[in-house]
């Protein structure tokens, strides 16, 4: 039903605006993109919640900022979405700290790992680490109170690789 309605709208639009996107081969696809954006825009402008993915969140924030800063109600040309696209290679993967036993799949970091990171940062503060160079003096035994031995070794190896 939506396909038929969208196609009919496209036919009417092209009859009224024959110069629209002249020379482009995928006019219907471009029309459907603009139609979708026009249908979703009012919902986004009123939305209270920001989506989880960075790319979606960037689009929603941009639209809400445009709506808040708009002085007129006249439609504007849609901007390119290429600048909005954030690195999409952040697929969900197994949490590195939890390991395969827990099999926690997450795009960022699971809650337990966030807590572990806070514990490690607290341990660094207790040890007196203030700069990146200070990390070179941290030993495995210093981290065993907050990390498992293998995790402590991995962290120290990463610090050495960075310096």
mmCIF file of the C-alpha atoms, coordinates in Angstrom:
data_MODEL
# 
_entry.id   MODEL 
# 
loop_
_atom_site.group_PDB 
_atom_site.id 
_atom_site.type_symbol 
_atom_site.label_atom_id 
_atom_site.label_alt_id 
_atom_site.label_comp_id 
_atom_site.label_asym_id 
_atom_site.label_entity_id 
_atom_site.label_seq_id 
_atom_site.pdbx_PDB_ins_code 
_atom_site.Cartn_x 
_atom_site.Cartn_y 
_atom_site.Cartn_z 
_atom_site.occupancy 
_atom_site.B_iso_or_equiv 
_atom_site.pdbx_formal_charge 
_atom_site.auth_seq_id 
_atom_site.auth_comp_id 
_atom_site.auth_asym_id 
_atom_site.auth_atom_id 
_atom_site.pdbx_PDB_model_num 
ATOM 1   C CA . UNK A 1 1   ? 0.000  0.000   0.000   1.00 0.00 ? 1   UNK A CA 1 
ATOM 2   C CA . UNK A 1 2   ? 2.821  2.399   0.860   1.00 0.00 ? 2   UNK A CA 1 
ATOM 3   C CA . UNK A 1 3   ? 4.671  1.429   -2.319  1.00 0.00 ? 3   UNK A CA 1 
ATOM 4   C CA . UNK A 1 4   ? 1.677  2.304   -4.452  1.00 0.00 ? 4   UNK A CA 1 
ATOM 5   C CA . UNK A 1 5   ? 1.078  5.579   -2.602  1.00 0.00 ? 5   UNK A CA 1 
ATOM 6   C CA . UNK A 1 6   ? 4.735  6.553   -2.851  1.00 0.00 ? 6   UNK A CA 1 
ATOM 7   C CA . UNK A 1 7   ? 4.826  5.690   -6.551  1.00 0.00 ? 7   UNK A CA 1 
ATOM 8   C CA . UNK A 1 8   ? 1.669  7.713   -7.195  1.00 0.00 ? 8   UNK A CA 1 
ATOM 9   C CA . UNK A 1 9   ? 3.158  10.654  -5.281  1.00 0.00 ? 9   UNK A CA 1 
ATOM 10  C CA . UNK A 1 10  ? 6.335  10.344  -7.376  1.00 0.00 ? 10  UNK A CA 1 
ATOM 11  C CA . UNK A 1 11  ? 4.355  10.364  -10.634 1.00 0.00 ? 11  UNK A CA 1 
ATOM 12  C CA . UNK A 1 12  ? 2.403  13.451  -9.563  1.00 0.00 ? 12  UNK A CA 1 
ATOM 13  C CA . UNK A 1 13  ? 5.586  15.192  -8.355  1.00 0.00 ? 13  UNK A CA 1 
ATOM 14  C CA . UNK A 1 14  ? 7.358  14.547  -11.666 1.00 0.00 ? 14  UNK A CA 1 
ATOM 15  C CA . UNK A 1 15  ? 4.333  15.789  -13.605 1.00 0.00 ? 15  UNK A CA 1 
ATOM 16  C CA . UNK A 1 16  ? 4.317  19.039  -11.604 1.00 0.00 ? 16  UNK A CA 1 
ATOM 17  C CA . UNK A 1 17  ? 8.126  19.438  -11.434 1.00 0.00 ? 17  UNK A CA 1 
ATOM 18  C CA . UNK A 1 18  ? 9.656  17.990  -14.606 1.00 0.00 ? 18  UNK A CA 1 
ATOM 19  C CA . UNK A 1 19  ? 12.964 19.856  -14.025 1.00 0.00 ? 19  UNK A CA 1 
ATOM 20  C CA . UNK A 1 20  ? 13.519 18.263  -10.600 1.00 0.00 ? 20  UNK A CA 1 
ATOM 21  C CA . UNK A 1 21  ? 16.835 16.324  -10.632 1.00 0.00 ? 21  UNK A CA 1 
ATOM 22  C CA . UNK A 1 22  ? 16.975 16.376  -14.431 1.00 0.00 ? 22  UNK A CA 1 
ATOM 23  C CA . UNK A 1 23  ? 19.754 14.166  -15.711 1.00 0.00 ? 23  UNK A CA 1 
ATOM 24  C CA . UNK A 1 24  ? 19.826 11.849  -12.701 1.00 0.00 ? 24  UNK A CA 1 
ATOM 25  C CA . UNK A 1 25  ? 19.024 8.206   -13.278 1.00 0.00 ? 25  UNK A CA 1 
ATOM 26  C CA . UNK A 1 26  ? 17.669 7.370   -9.833  1.00 0.00 ? 26  UNK A CA 1 
ATOM 27  C CA . UNK A 1 27  ? 15.007 10.023  -9.436  1.00 0.00 ? 27  UNK A CA 1 
ATOM 28  C CA . UNK A 1 28  ? 12.545 7.700   -7.733  1.00 0.00 ? 28  UNK A CA 1 
ATOM 29  C CA . UNK A 1 29  ? 15.090 6.655   -5.122  1.00 0.00 ? 29  UNK A CA 1 
ATOM 30  C CA . UNK A 1 30  ? 15.939 10.303  -4.417  1.00 0.00 ? 30  UNK A CA 1 
ATOM 31  C CA . UNK A 1 31  ? 12.234 11.125  -4.180  1.00 0.00 ? 31  UNK A CA 1 
ATOM 32  C CA . UNK A 1 32  ? 11.644 8.255   -1.734  1.00 0.00 ? 32  UNK A CA 1 
ATOM 33  C CA . UNK A 1 33  ? 14.566 9.429   0.428   1.00 0.00 ? 33  UNK A CA 1 
ATOM 34  C CA . UNK A 1 34  ? 13.186 12.972  0.555   1.00 0.00 ? 34  UNK A CA 1 
ATOM 35  C CA . UNK A 1 35  ? 9.679  11.654  1.227   1.00 0.00 ? 35  UNK A CA 1 
ATOM 36  C CA . UNK A 1 36  ? 10.919 9.481   4.095   1.00 0.00 ? 36  UNK A CA 1 
ATOM 37  C CA . UNK A 1 37  ? 12.834 12.379  5.637   1.00 0.00 ? 37  UNK A CA 1 
ATOM 38  C CA . UNK A 1 38  ? 9.809  14.647  5.323   1.00 0.00 ? 38  UNK A CA 1 
ATOM 39  C CA . UNK A 1 39  ? 7.570  12.066  7.023   1.00 0.00 ? 39  UNK A CA 1 
ATOM 40  C CA . UNK A 1 40  ? 10.003 11.379  9.875   1.00 0.00 ? 40  UNK A CA 1 
ATOM 41  C CA . UNK A 1 41  ? 11.122 14.961  10.521  1.00 0.00 ? 41  UNK A CA 1 
ATOM 42  C CA . UNK A 1 42  ? 8.094  16.005  12.694  1.00 0.00 ? 42  UNK A CA 1 
ATOM 43  C CA . UNK A 1 43  ? 8.553  12.940  14.894  1.00 0.00 ? 43  UNK A CA 1 
ATOM 44  C CA . UNK A 1 44  ? 12.259 13.646  15.333  1.00 0.00 ? 44  UNK A CA 1 
ATOM 45  C CA . UNK A 1 45  ? 11.641 17.308  16.162  1.00 0.00 ? 45  UNK A CA 1 
ATOM 46  C CA . UNK A 1 46  ? 9.242  16.348  18.943  1.00 0.00 ? 46  UNK A CA 1 
ATOM 47  C CA . UNK A 1 47  ? 11.306 13.390  20.169  1.00 0.00 ? 47  UNK A CA 1 
ATOM 48  C CA . UNK A 1 48  ? 12.626 13.374  23.707  1.00 0.00 ? 48  UNK A CA 1 
ATOM 49  C CA . UNK A 1 49  ? 14.961 10.402  23.409  1.00 0.00 ? 49  UNK A CA 1 
ATOM 50  C CA . UNK A 1 50  ? 18.140 10.246  21.349  1.00 0.00 ? 50  UNK A CA 1 
ATOM 51  C CA . UNK A 1 51  ? 18.861 6.963   19.517  1.00 0.00 ? 51  UNK A CA 1 
ATOM 52  C CA . UNK A 1 52  ? 21.738 4.756   20.641  1.00 0.00 ? 52  UNK A CA 1 
ATOM 53  C CA . UNK A 1 53  ? 23.819 4.607   17.494  1.00 0.00 ? 53  UNK A CA 1 
ATOM 54  C CA . UNK A 1 54  ? 26.134 7.568   16.975  1.00 0.00 ? 54  UNK A CA 1 
ATOM 55  C CA . UNK A 1 55  ? 25.055 8.122   13.366  1.00 0.00 ? 55  UNK A CA 1 
ATOM 56  C CA . UNK A 1 56  ? 21.341 8.192   14.253  1.00 0.00 ? 56  UNK A CA 1 
ATOM 57  C CA . UNK A 1 57  ? 21.963 10.368  17.294  1.00 0.00 ? 57  UNK A CA 1 
ATOM 58  C CA . UNK A 1 58  ? 23.905 12.875  15.164  1.00 0.00 ? 58  UNK A CA 1 
ATOM 59  C CA . UNK A 1 59  ? 21.059 13.104  12.648  1.00 0.00 ? 59  UNK A CA 1 
ATOM 60  C CA . UNK A 1 60  ? 18.430 13.575  15.375  1.00 0.00 ? 60  UNK A CA 1 
ATOM 61  C CA . UNK A 1 61  ? 20.472 16.253  17.168  1.00 0.00 ? 61  UNK A CA 1 
ATOM 62  C CA . UNK A 1 62  ? 21.107 18.143  13.910  1.00 0.00 ? 62  UNK A CA 1 
ATOM 63  C CA . UNK A 1 63  ? 17.402 18.145  13.054  1.00 0.00 ? 63  UNK A CA 1 
ATOM 64  C CA . UNK A 1 64  ? 16.406 19.213  16.567  1.00 0.00 ? 64  UNK A CA 1 
ATOM 65  C CA . UNK A 1 65  ? 18.997 22.017  16.528  1.00 0.00 ? 65  UNK A CA 1 
ATOM 66  C CA . UNK A 1 66  ? 17.770 23.181  13.122  1.00 0.00 ? 66  UNK A CA 1 
ATOM 67  C CA . UNK A 1 67  ? 14.206 23.180  14.442  1.00 0.00 ? 67  UNK A CA 1 
ATOM 68  C CA . UNK A 1 68  ? 15.168 25.147  17.555  1.00 0.00 ? 68  UNK A CA 1 
ATOM 69  C CA . UNK A 1 69  ? 17.160 27.696  15.548  1.00 0.00 ? 69  UNK A CA 1 
ATOM 70  C CA . UNK A 1 70  ? 14.743 28.025  12.639  1.00 0.00 ? 70  UNK A CA 1 
ATOM 71  C CA . UNK A 1 71  ? 13.383 31.524  12.255  1.00 0.00 ? 71  UNK A CA 1 
ATOM 72  C CA . UNK A 1 72  ? 11.020 30.740  9.411   1.00 0.00 ? 72  UNK A CA 1 
ATOM 73  C CA . UNK A 1 73  ? 8.822  27.795  8.617   1.00 0.00 ? 73  UNK A CA 1 
ATOM 74  C CA . UNK A 1 74  ? 9.880  27.683  4.967   1.00 0.00 ? 74  UNK A CA 1 
ATOM 75  C CA . UNK A 1 75  ? 11.417 24.373  3.941   1.00 0.00 ? 75  UNK A CA 1 
ATOM 76  C CA . UNK A 1 76  ? 15.129 24.371  3.248   1.00 0.00 ? 76  UNK A CA 1 
ATOM 77  C CA . UNK A 1 77  ? 17.237 22.236  0.972   1.00 0.00 ? 77  UNK A CA 1 
ATOM 78  C CA . UNK A 1 78  ? 18.210 18.990  2.696   1.00 0.00 ? 78  UNK A CA 1 
ATOM 79  C CA . UNK A 1 79  ? 21.880 18.881  3.620   1.00 0.00 ? 79  UNK A CA 1 
ATOM 80  C CA . UNK A 1 80  ? 24.141 16.039  2.653   1.00 0.00 ? 80  UNK A CA 1 
ATOM 81  C CA . UNK A 1 81  ? 24.142 13.210  5.163   1.00 0.00 ? 81  UNK A CA 1 
ATOM 82  C CA . UNK A 1 82  ? 27.745 12.293  4.386   1.00 0.00 ? 82  UNK A CA 1 
ATOM 83  C CA . UNK A 1 83  ? 29.046 14.548  7.170   1.00 0.00 ? 83  UNK A CA 1 
ATOM 84  C CA . UNK A 1 84  ? 26.682 12.928  9.662   1.00 0.00 ? 84  UNK A CA 1 
ATOM 85  C CA . UNK A 1 85  ? 27.881 9.406   9.174   1.00 0.00 ? 85  UNK A CA 1 
ATOM 86  C CA . UNK A 1 86  ? 29.995 8.308   12.083  1.00 0.00 ? 86  UNK A CA 1 
ATOM 87  C CA . UNK A 1 87  ? 32.347 5.375   11.891  1.00 0.00 ? 87  UNK A CA 1 
ATOM 88  C CA . UNK A 1 88  ? 29.994 2.431   11.402  1.00 0.00 ? 88  UNK A CA 1 
ATOM 89  C CA . UNK A 1 89  ? 32.679 -0.212  11.793  1.00 0.00 ? 89  UNK A CA 1 
ATOM 90  C CA . UNK A 1 90  ? 31.768 -0.421  15.488  1.00 0.00 ? 90  UNK A CA 1 
ATOM 91  C CA . UNK A 1 91  ? 29.944 -3.708  15.203  1.00 0.00 ? 91  UNK A CA 1 
ATOM 92  C CA . UNK A 1 92  ? 28.810 -5.521  18.282  1.00 0.00 ? 92  UNK A CA 1 
ATOM 93  C CA . UNK A 1 93  ? 31.583 -7.745  19.482  1.00 0.00 ? 93  UNK A CA 1 
ATOM 94  C CA . UNK A 1 94  ? 32.507 -9.739  22.539  1.00 0.00 ? 94  UNK A CA 1 
ATOM 95  C CA . UNK A 1 95  ? 33.609 -7.653  25.485  1.00 0.00 ? 95  UNK A CA 1 
ATOM 96  C CA . UNK A 1 96  ? 37.403 -7.907  25.687  1.00 0.00 ? 96  UNK A CA 1 
ATOM 97  C CA . UNK A 1 97  ? 37.594 -7.757  29.456  1.00 0.00 ? 97  UNK A CA 1 
ATOM 98  C CA . UNK A 1 98  ? 34.803 -10.219 30.232  1.00 0.00 ? 98  UNK A CA 1 
ATOM 99  C CA . UNK A 1 99  ? 36.127 -12.799 27.783  1.00 0.00 ? 99  UNK A CA 1 
ATOM 100 C CA . UNK A 1 100 ? 34.350 -15.583 25.915  1.00 0.00 ? 100 UNK A CA 1 
ATOM 101 C CA . UNK A 1 101 ? 32.897 -17.229 29.032  1.00 0.00 ? 101 UNK A CA 1 
ATOM 102 C CA . UNK A 1 102 ? 30.476 -14.380 29.656  1.00 0.00 ? 102 UNK A CA 1 
ATOM 103 C CA . UNK A 1 103 ? 29.869 -13.864 25.917  1.00 0.00 ? 103 UNK A CA 1 
ATOM 104 C CA . UNK A 1 104 ? 28.646 -10.307 26.412  1.00 0.00 ? 104 UNK A CA 1 
ATOM 105 C CA . UNK A 1 105 ? 28.113 -8.712  23.007  1.00 0.00 ? 105 UNK A CA 1 
ATOM 106 C CA . UNK A 1 106 ? 28.277 -4.945  22.987  1.00 0.00 ? 106 UNK A CA 1 
ATOM 107 C CA . UNK A 1 107 ? 29.199 -2.111  20.676  1.00 0.00 ? 107 UNK A CA 1 
ATOM 108 C CA . UNK A 1 108 ? 30.929 -0.154  23.384  1.00 0.00 ? 108 UNK A CA 1 
ATOM 109 C CA . UNK A 1 109 ? 31.718 -1.595  26.792  1.00 0.00 ? 109 UNK A CA 1 
ATOM 110 C CA . UNK A 1 110 ? 29.573 -3.714  29.070  1.00 0.00 ? 110 UNK A CA 1 
ATOM 111 C CA . UNK A 1 111 ? 28.547 -2.367  32.463  1.00 0.00 ? 111 UNK A CA 1 
ATOM 112 C CA . UNK A 1 112 ? 30.943 -4.666  34.311  1.00 0.00 ? 112 UNK A CA 1 
ATOM 113 C CA . UNK A 1 113 ? 33.857 -3.399  32.229  1.00 0.00 ? 113 UNK A CA 1 
ATOM 114 C CA . UNK A 1 114 ? 32.906 0.211   32.862  1.00 0.00 ? 114 UNK A CA 1 
ATOM 115 C CA . UNK A 1 115 ? 33.060 -0.584  36.566  1.00 0.00 ? 115 UNK A CA 1 
ATOM 116 C CA . UNK A 1 116 ? 36.405 -2.328  36.041  1.00 0.00 ? 116 UNK A CA 1 
ATOM 117 C CA . UNK A 1 117 ? 37.745 0.726   34.204  1.00 0.00 ? 117 UNK A CA 1 
ATOM 118 C CA . UNK A 1 118 ? 36.676 2.953   37.072  1.00 0.00 ? 118 UNK A CA 1 
ATOM 119 C CA . UNK A 1 119 ? 38.471 0.621   39.500  1.00 0.00 ? 119 UNK A CA 1 
ATOM 120 C CA . UNK A 1 120 ? 41.632 0.711   37.370  1.00 0.00 ? 120 UNK A CA 1 
ATOM 121 C CA . UNK A 1 121 ? 41.518 4.505   37.188  1.00 0.00 ? 121 UNK A CA 1 
ATOM 122 C CA . UNK A 1 122 ? 41.108 4.646   40.971  1.00 0.00 ? 122 UNK A CA 1 
ATOM 123 C CA . UNK A 1 123 ? 44.101 2.290   41.331  1.00 0.00 ? 123 UNK A CA 1 
ATOM 124 C CA . UNK A 1 124 ? 46.166 4.548   39.067  1.00 0.00 ? 124 UNK A CA 1 
ATOM 125 C CA . UNK A 1 125 ? 45.248 7.544   41.203  1.00 0.00 ? 125 UNK A CA 1 
ATOM 126 C CA . UNK A 1 126 ? 46.225 5.680   44.374  1.00 0.00 ? 126 UNK A CA 1 
ATOM 127 C CA . UNK A 1 127 ? 49.566 4.777   42.759  1.00 0.00 ? 127 UNK A CA 1 
ATOM 128 C CA . UNK A 1 128 ? 50.179 8.424   41.907  1.00 0.00 ? 128 UNK A CA 1 
ATOM 129 C CA . UNK A 1 129 ? 49.942 8.111   38.121  1.00 0.00 ? 129 UNK A CA 1 
ATOM 130 C CA . UNK A 1 130 ? 49.506 11.625  36.749  1.00 0.00 ? 130 UNK A CA 1 
ATOM 131 C CA . UNK A 1 131 ? 50.934 11.459  33.222  1.00 0.00 ? 131 UNK A CA 1 
ATOM 132 C CA . UNK A 1 132 ? 51.251 8.889   30.452  1.00 0.00 ? 132 UNK A CA 1 
ATOM 133 C CA . UNK A 1 133 ? 54.946 8.537   31.252  1.00 0.00 ? 133 UNK A CA 1 
ATOM 134 C CA . UNK A 1 134 ? 54.022 7.502   34.798  1.00 0.00 ? 134 UNK A CA 1 
ATOM 135 C CA . UNK A 1 135 ? 52.211 4.474   33.367  1.00 0.00 ? 135 UNK A CA 1 
ATOM 136 C CA . UNK A 1 136 ? 55.579 3.031   32.323  1.00 0.00 ? 136 UNK A CA 1 
ATOM 137 C CA . UNK A 1 137 ? 56.446 2.531   36.001  1.00 0.00 ? 137 UNK A CA 1 
ATOM 138 C CA . UNK A 1 138 ? 53.268 0.605   36.884  1.00 0.00 ? 138 UNK A CA 1 
ATOM 139 C CA . UNK A 1 139 ? 53.923 -3.094  37.453  1.00 0.00 ? 139 UNK A CA 1 
ATOM 140 C CA . UNK A 1 140 ? 51.646 -6.104  37.247  1.00 0.00 ? 140 UNK A CA 1 
ATOM 141 C CA . UNK A 1 141 ? 51.578 -6.511  41.034  1.00 0.00 ? 141 UNK A CA 1 
ATOM 142 C CA . UNK A 1 142 ? 50.211 -2.968  41.375  1.00 0.00 ? 142 UNK A CA 1 
ATOM 143 C CA . UNK A 1 143 ? 47.100 -3.897  39.375  1.00 0.00 ? 143 UNK A CA 1 
ATOM 144 C CA . UNK A 1 144 ? 46.323 -7.343  40.805  1.00 0.00 ? 144 UNK A CA 1 
ATOM 145 C CA . UNK A 1 145 ? 43.913 -5.859  43.343  1.00 0.00 ? 145 UNK A CA 1 
ATOM 146 C CA . UNK A 1 146 ? 41.575 -4.725  40.536  1.00 0.00 ? 146 UNK A CA 1 
ATOM 147 C CA . UNK A 1 147 ? 42.479 -6.914  37.523  1.00 0.00 ? 147 UNK A CA 1 
ATOM 148 C CA . UNK A 1 148 ? 43.086 -10.573 36.865  1.00 0.00 ? 148 UNK A CA 1 
ATOM 149 C CA . UNK A 1 149 ? 46.771 -11.390 36.165  1.00 0.00 ? 149 UNK A CA 1 
ATOM 150 C CA . UNK A 1 150 ? 46.233 -11.824 32.412  1.00 0.00 ? 150 UNK A CA 1 
ATOM 151 C CA . UNK A 1 151 ? 44.310 -8.550  32.172  1.00 0.00 ? 151 UNK A CA 1 
ATOM 152 C CA . UNK A 1 152 ? 47.060 -6.744  34.083  1.00 0.00 ? 152 UNK A CA 1 
ATOM 153 C CA . UNK A 1 153 ? 49.698 -8.162  31.716  1.00 0.00 ? 153 UNK A CA 1 
ATOM 154 C CA . UNK A 1 154 ? 47.658 -7.101  28.666  1.00 0.00 ? 154 UNK A CA 1 
ATOM 155 C CA . UNK A 1 155 ? 47.258 -3.575  30.026  1.00 0.00 ? 155 UNK A CA 1 
ATOM 156 C CA . UNK A 1 156 ? 50.966 -3.246  30.762  1.00 0.00 ? 156 UNK A CA 1 
ATOM 157 C CA . UNK A 1 157 ? 51.820 -4.598  27.285  1.00 0.00 ? 157 UNK A CA 1 
ATOM 158 C CA . UNK A 1 158 ? 49.526 -2.014  25.673  1.00 0.00 ? 158 UNK A CA 1 
ATOM 159 C CA . UNK A 1 159 ? 51.089 0.791   27.695  1.00 0.00 ? 159 UNK A CA 1 
ATOM 160 C CA . UNK A 1 160 ? 54.567 -0.324  26.599  1.00 0.00 ? 160 UNK A CA 1 
ATOM 161 C CA . UNK A 1 161 ? 53.428 -0.513  22.978  1.00 0.00 ? 161 UNK A CA 1 
ATOM 162 C CA . UNK A 1 162 ? 52.116 3.053   23.150  1.00 0.00 ? 162 UNK A CA 1 
ATOM 163 C CA . UNK A 1 163 ? 55.342 4.473   24.575  1.00 0.00 ? 163 UNK A CA 1 
# 
